Amino acid sequence: MNLDRAVLALAGTMTLISALLAAVVSPWWLLLTGFVGANLLQSSVTGICPAAAVFRRIGVDAGCAFR
């Protein structure tokens, strides 16, 4: 798995978990979904992704988007 796929997998997992928690526990969990979406938007504009930096540090191979 390369860095791009790892970031997308993390974002998708966090979004699904947040939606599930919002349905079962509290609608306030939708704030996590909003945060994930805002982070993806910010990363697409600036090219800087905190999750990519963490994955890179643990040794995930680089992809096309985050170098």
Residue, then its C-alpha position, 0 to 999 in steps of 0.5 A: m500500500n502506498l502513501d496515497r492509498a493509506v491516506l484515502a483509506l484513513a479518511g474513508t474509515m474515519t468518515l464511516i466511523s463518524a457516520l456510524l457514531a452519529a447514527v448510534v450515539s450522537p449527531w455531534w460525531l458529524l463534526l469529525t466527518g466535517f473535520v475529515g472533509a476539511n482536511l482533505l480539501q486543505s490537503s488538495v489545495t496546499g499539498i500538505c497532509p498531516a496524516a501523510a506525514v505520519f504515514r511517511r514517518i512510519g515507513v509507508d512508501a510514497g505515492c503520486a500525490f504526497r511526496 
